[in-house]
Amino acid sequence: MVFCLENKEPRCSRRGAMVHLQASEVQQLLHNKFVVILGDSIQRAVYKDLVLLLQKDSLLTAAQLKAKGELSFEQDQLVAGGQLGELHNGTQYREVRQFCSGSGHHLVRFYFLTRVYSEYLEDVLEELTYGPAPDLVIINSCLWDLSRYGRFSMETYRENLERVFMRMDQVLPDSCLLVWNMAMPLGERVTGGFLLPELQPLAASLRRDVVEGNFYSATLAGDHFFDVLDLHFHFRHAVRHRHRDGVHWDQHAHRHLSHLLLAHVADAWGVELPKRDYTPGCGPGVNVVPGPLPPPVSGPVHHGQHRGPVVHRGMPRCAPSSPYHVPRMGGPCRQRLRHSDRLIHTYKLDRRPPAHSGTWPG
């Protein structure tokens, strides 16, 4: 069954199918929903943009994107860590935020993670077990895992991915949709705060490590029948919108990310979103999300070319045309209630991509 969100706002003239969500539509999509977001500073920006979009049609400011651990952001509340504790760039940094709308119909919570699986994550899962059950969980952890935990970080990361997906499978109710956000592409020069000065030599290899880590995380998430959003693919040419530190992204990129994510969630929940064209000067500007995904590309993929996101209908979650094939490890996972027909999005990365400043209107 497909449901359609009401929208009484005037439409812009149409030239093609684009999802361009407004605050009123996001409020309807997430009505009476409890959303949990887990991850690093990129995921914190995902949380902030969603909280803002639940209230008004405007973009985050540069100061809001940069802020860390503040006591309040756009009517939310710092619950633990951050300025309530000590602000630092160590692996023990904590920050828990929560937004509850004035109507009481929207609840969004954020947990800062420095590792995809840890004792702290078990504490978070315990909270989710004995508190209200989440309807949507959005999670990613990659950069900290691959740069702050020793020389065998990739092997440990893969083991921890197995653990976190197994635990999520055990703890989350079947009614909960989990979306794994793949890590976004890094710049050639990385100077983010998570990378300590003594770890700078790792920066050169970190771009390649993220691609490998993304492959493992997407594959393992698929093995557990969780949804995957390939942000690395979608932002691979968005050089203009990445900050100078090589890690973080501007407000236009994060609004684009929010629309990609919400379009994915709506599809998973069987909600038909209003589609409208972007016309300069019509509507709030940069809220543009690509229309229907292209069909799988047939034939071989040459080195340096990107395979588009693959959409596979039904079970099992495997892409016959994928350039990669990783067999399942161990016994079959418990069959979760399927929410979406999305598949692992895979691609081949050219290590020397052509100069491209792909962008969106605005």
C-alpha positions as CSV (number, residue, x, y, z in Angstrom):
1,M,0.0,0.0,0.0
2,V,1.3,3.5,-0.9
3,F,0.5,6.5,1.2
4,C,0.8,10.1,-0.1
5,L,1.7,13.0,2.1
6,E,-0.6,15.9,2.0
7,N,0.9,19.1,0.7
8,K,-1.1,22.2,0.2
9,E,1.9,24.4,-0.7
10,P,1.9,25.8,-4.3
11,R,4.0,23.7,-6.7
12,C,6.7,25.0,-8.9
13,S,6.5,24.3,-12.6
14,R,7.6,20.7,-13.3
15,R,10.4,19.8,-15.7
16,G,11.3,16.4,-14.2
17,A,10.9,14.3,-11.1
18,M,12.8,15.6,-8.1
19,V,12.1,15.1,-4.4
20,H,12.3,18.5,-2.7
21,L,11.1,18.2,0.9
22,Q,9.7,21.1,2.9
23,A,9.5,21.2,6.7
24,S,5.8,20.5,6.7
25,E,6.3,17.3,4.7
26,V,9.2,16.1,6.9
27,Q,6.9,16.6,9.9
28,Q,4.3,14.4,8.3
29,L,6.8,11.7,7.3
30,L,8.2,11.5,10.8
31,H,5.0,12.1,12.7
32,N,4.9,10.1,16.0
33,K,8.4,8.6,15.1
34,F,11.4,8.2,17.4
35,V,14.6,8.6,15.4
36,V,18.0,7.6,16.8
37,I,21.2,8.8,15.0
38,L,24.6,7.3,16.0
39,G,28.0,8.3,14.8
40,D,30.7,10.9,14.5
41,S,30.7,14.6,13.7
42,I,29.3,14.0,10.2
43,Q,26.4,12.1,11.8
44,R,25.9,14.9,14.3
45,A,25.5,17.3,11.4
46,V,22.9,14.8,10.0
47,Y,21.1,15.1,13.3
48,K,21.3,18.9,13.3
49,D,20.0,19.3,9.8
50,L,17.1,16.9,10.5
51,V,16.2,18.8,13.7
52,L,16.3,22.1,11.8
53,L,14.2,20.7,8.9
54,L,11.6,19.5,11.3
55,Q,11.0,23.1,12.3
56,K,11.6,25.4,9.3
57,D,12.8,25.6,5.7
58,S,16.3,27.0,6.3
59,L,19.8,25.8,6.2
60,L,22.3,25.3,8.9
61,T,24.8,28.1,9.4
62,A,28.5,27.5,9.3
63,A,28.7,28.2,13.1
64,Q,26.0,25.6,13.8
65,L,27.9,23.0,11.7
66,K,31.1,23.7,13.5
67,A,29.7,23.8,17.0
68,K,30.4,20.8,19.3
69,G,28.8,19.9,22.6
70,E,26.7,23.1,22.9
71,L,24.1,23.2,25.6
72,S,21.3,23.8,23.1
73,F,20.8,23.8,19.3
74,E,17.5,24.9,17.7
75,Q,15.3,23.9,20.7
76,D,17.2,20.6,21.4
77,Q,18.9,19.7,24.6
78,L,22.4,18.4,25.5
79,V,21.6,15.4,27.6
80,A,25.1,14.1,28.5
81,G,28.7,14.8,27.6
82,G,29.8,17.8,25.5
83,Q,29.9,21.0,27.6
84,L,28.4,19.1,30.5
85,G,31.7,17.2,30.7
86,E,35.0,17.9,29.0
87,L,35.4,19.0,25.3
88,H,38.3,17.0,23.7
89,N,39.2,15.0,20.7
90,G,39.9,11.7,22.6
91,T,38.3,8.4,22.0
92,Q,36.3,8.7,25.3
93,Y,34.5,11.8,24.1
94,R,30.7,11.6,24.7
95,E,27.8,13.7,23.5
96,V,24.1,12.8,23.7
97,R,21.6,15.2,22.3
98,Q,17.8,15.1,22.1
99,F,15.1,17.1,20.3
100,C,11.4,16.8,21.2
101,S,9.0,19.0,19.1
102,G,6.6,21.3,20.8
103,S,3.7,19.2,19.6
104,G,5.3,16.1,21.2
105,H,5.0,14.2,17.9
106,H,8.7,14.1,16.9
107,L,11.6,12.7,19.0
108,V,15.1,12.7,17.6
109,R,18.2,11.6,19.7
110,F,21.9,11.6,18.8
111,Y,24.7,9.6,20.4
112,F,28.3,10.5,19.5
113,L,30.4,7.4,18.7
114,T,34.2,7.0,18.4
115,R,33.9,3.3,17.6
116,V,31.2,1.3,15.9
117,Y,31.1,-1.3,18.7
118,S,32.2,-0.8,22.3
119,E,31.1,-1.1,25.9
120,Y,29.6,2.3,25.4
121,L,27.5,1.1,22.5
122,E,26.2,-1.7,24.7
123,D,25.1,1.0,27.2
124,V,23.3,2.8,24.4
125,L,21.6,-0.4,23.3
126,E,20.5,-1.0,26.9
127,E,18.9,2.5,26.9
128,L,17.1,1.7,23.7
129,T,16.0,-1.7,25.1
130,Y,14.3,-0.3,28.2
131,G,13.2,3.0,26.8
132,P,10.8,3.8,24.0
133,A,11.5,1.6,21.0
134,P,13.0,3.5,18.0
135,D,11.2,3.6,14.7
136,L,14.3,4.6,12.7
137,V,18.0,4.1,13.5
138,I,20.6,5.9,11.4
139,I,24.2,4.9,12.0
140,N,27.8,5.2,10.8
141,S,31.2,4.9,12.3
142,C,34.3,4.6,10.2
143,L,37.0,7.3,10.3
144,W,37.6,7.0,14.1
145,D,37.7,3.2,13.8
146,L,40.3,3.2,11.1
147,S,42.6,6.0,12.5
148,R,42.6,5.8,16.2
149,Y,42.8,2.1,17.2
150,G,46.2,0.7,16.2
151,R,47.8,-0.9,13.2
152,F,45.2,-3.7,12.9
153,S,42.3,-1.3,12.8
154,M,40.8,-2.6,9.6
155,E,40.6,-6.2,10.9
156,T,39.2,-4.9,14.2
157,Y,36.7,-2.7,12.3
158,R,35.4,-5.7,10.4
159,E,35.0,-7.7,13.5
160,N,33.2,-4.9,15.3
161,L,30.9,-4.4,12.3
162,E,29.9,-8.1,12.7
163,R,29.2,-7.5,16.4
164,V,27.2,-4.3,16.0
165,F,24.9,-5.7,13.3
166,M,24.4,-8.8,15.3
167,R,23.5,-6.8,18.4
168,M,21.2,-4.5,16.5
169,D,19.5,-7.5,15.0
170,Q,18.9,-8.8,18.5
171,V,17.9,-5.6,20.2
172,L,15.9,-3.6,17.7
173,P,12.3,-4.6,17.1
174,D,11.4,-5.9,13.6
175,S,9.3,-2.7,13.1
176,C,12.4,-0.6,13.3
177,L,14.2,0.5,10.1
178,L,18.0,0.7,10.4
179,V,19.9,2.6,7.7
180,W,23.6,2.3,7.5
181,N,25.1,5.5,6.1
182,M,28.3,4.7,4.2
183,A,31.2,7.1,5.0
184,M,31.5,10.1,2.8
185,P,34.6,10.6,0.5
186,L,37.6,12.2,2.0
187,G,39.7,14.9,0.4
188,E,43.3,14.3,-0.6
189,R,44.5,16.2,2.4
190,V,42.9,15.4,5.7
191,T,43.3,17.7,8.8
192,G,40.1,16.9,10.8
193,G,40.2,17.2,14.6
194,F,39.8,13.4,15.0
195,L,43.3,12.9,13.4
196,L,45.9,13.8,16.0
197,P,49.2,15.4,14.8
198,E,51.1,12.2,15.5
199,L,48.7,10.3,13.3
200,Q,49.0,12.6,10.3
201,P,51.1,10.0,8.4
202,L,47.9,7.9,8.2
203,A,46.1,10.6,6.2
204,A,47.5,9.5,2.9
205,S,46.2,6.0,3.1
206,L,42.9,6.9,4.9
207,R,41.1,7.7,1.7
208,R,41.7,4.2,0.4
209,D,40.9,2.7,3.8
210,V,37.5,4.4,3.9
211,V,36.7,2.8,0.5
212,E,37.6,-0.7,1.8
213,G,35.8,-0.1,5.1
214,N,32.7,1.1,3.2
215,F,32.7,-2.1,1.2
216,Y,32.9,-4.3,4.3
217,S,30.2,-2.3,6.2
218,A,27.8,-2.3,3.3
219,T,28.3,-6.0,2.6
220,L,27.8,-7.0,6.3
221,A,24.8,-4.7,6.7
222,G,23.3,-6.4,3.7
223,D,24.0,-9.8,5.2
224,H,21.8,-8.8,8.1
225,F,19.1,-7.3,5.8
226,F,19.7,-3.8,7.0
227,D,19.4,-0.9,4.6
228,V,22.4,0.9,3.1
229,L,22.7,4.5,1.9
230,D,25.8,4.9,-0.3
231,L,26.9,8.5,0.6
232,H,30.3,7.9,-0.9
233,F,28.8,7.4,-4.3
234,H,26.4,10.3,-4.1
235,F,29.0,12.8,-3.0
236,R,32.0,11.5,-4.9
237,H,32.1,14.6,-7.2
238,A,30.9,17.2,-4.7
239,V,34.3,18.7,-4.2
240,R,32.9,22.2,-4.0
241,H,30.9,21.4,-0.9
242,R,33.6,19.7,1.2
243,H,35.5,21.8,3.7
244,R,39.2,22.4,3.6
245,D,39.8,19.9,6.4
246,G,39.0,17.2,3.8
247,V,36.4,15.6,6.1
248,H,33.4,17.8,6.8
249,W,30.8,19.3,4.5
250,D,28.9,22.5,4.1
251,Q,25.2,23.2,4.7
252,H,24.2,22.6,1.1
253,A,25.7,19.1,1.1
254,H,24.0,18.3,4.4
255,R,20.6,19.3,3.1
256,H,21.1,17.2,0.0
257,L,22.1,14.3,2.4
258,S,18.9,14.8,4.4
259,H,16.8,14.5,1.3
260,L,18.6,11.4,0.1
261,L,18.1,9.9,3.5
262,L,14.4,10.9,3.9
263,A,13.6,9.8,0.3
264,H,15.1,6.4,1.2
265,V,13.1,6.2,4.5
266,A,9.9,7.2,2.7
267,D,10.5,4.4,0.1
268,A,11.1,1.9,2.9
269,W,7.9,2.9,4.7
270,G,5.8,2.9,1.5
271,V,5.2,6.7,1.6
272,E,5.0,8.5,-1.7
273,L,6.7,11.9,-1.5
274,P,5.6,14.9,-3.5
275,K,7.9,15.4,-6.5
276,R,8.7,18.9,-7.9
277,D,11.3,20.5,-10.0
278,Y,13.9,22.9,-8.8
279,T,13.4,26.3,-10.3
280,P,15.8,29.1,-9.3
281,G,13.9,31.5,-7.0
282,C,11.1,29.0,-6.3
283,G,11.0,27.3,-2.9
284,P,13.7,27.2,-0.3
285,G,16.6,26.8,-2.7
286,V,18.9,23.9,-2.3
287,N,16.7,21.1,-1.1
288,V,17.3,18.9,-4.2
289,V,17.5,15.2,-4.3
290,P,18.0,13.1,-7.5
291,G,14.8,11.5,-8.9
292,P,14.4,7.8,-9.5
293,L,17.6,5.8,-9.4
294,P,19.0,4.6,-12.7
295,P,18.7,0.9,-13.6
296,P,21.8,-1.3,-13.0
297,V,24.5,-0.9,-15.5
298,S,25.0,-4.0,-17.7
299,G,28.3,-5.2,-18.8
300,P,31.8,-4.7,-17.3
301,V,32.8,-1.5,-15.5
302,H,36.0,0.0,-16.7
303,H,38.5,1.3,-14.2
304,G,37.8,4.8,-13.3
305,Q,34.1,4.6,-14.0
306,H,31.4,4.6,-11.3
307,R,28.6,2.1,-11.3
308,G,25.3,3.8,-10.3
309,P,23.5,2.7,-7.2
310,V,21.9,-0.7,-7.8
311,V,18.2,-1.3,-6.9
312,H,17.3,-5.0,-6.4
313,R,13.7,-6.1,-5.8
314,G,13.0,-8.9,-3.4
315,M,15.4,-11.4,-1.7
316,P,18.2,-12.3,-1.4
317,R,20.0,-9.0,-1.2
318,C,22.7,-9.6,-3.8
319,A,23.5,-7.7,-7.0
320,P,24.2,-10.0,-10.0
321,S,25.8,-7.1,-11.8
322,S,27.9,-6.0,-8.8
323,P,31.7,-5.8,-9.4
324,Y,32.2,-7.4,-6.0
325,H,31.1,-10.7,-4.6
326,V,31.7,-11.5,-0.9
327,P,30.3,-14.8,0.3
328,R,28.3,-14.9,3.6
329,M,30.4,-15.8,6.6
330,G,28.9,-18.2,9.1
331,G,25.3,-19.3,9.3
332,P,22.4,-17.4,7.9
333,C,21.2,-14.4,9.8
334,R,17.7,-14.2,11.3
335,Q,15.2,-13.2,8.7
336,R,14.2,-9.6,9.6
337,L,11.0,-8.0,8.4
338,R,12.1,-6.3,5.2
339,H,11.4,-2.6,5.0
340,S,13.0,-1.6,1.7
341,D,14.2,-3.1,-1.6
342,R,17.4,-1.1,-1.5
343,L,20.6,-3.1,-2.0
344,I,24.2,-2.6,-1.2
345,H,25.5,0.2,-3.5
346,T,28.9,-0.7,-4.8
347,Y,31.2,1.0,-7.2
348,K,34.8,1.2,-8.4
349,L,36.8,4.2,-7.3
350,D,39.3,5.8,-9.6
351,R,42.3,6.6,-7.4
352,R,42.9,9.7,-9.6
353,P,39.4,11.1,-10.3
354,P,39.1,13.8,-12.8
355,A,38.7,17.4,-11.5
356,H,35.0,17.9,-11.0
357,S,33.2,20.4,-8.8
358,G,29.7,18.8,-9.0
359,T,27.2,20.8,-7.2
360,W,23.5,21.5,-6.6
361,P,21.5,24.7,-7.2
362,G,22.2,27.3,-4.5
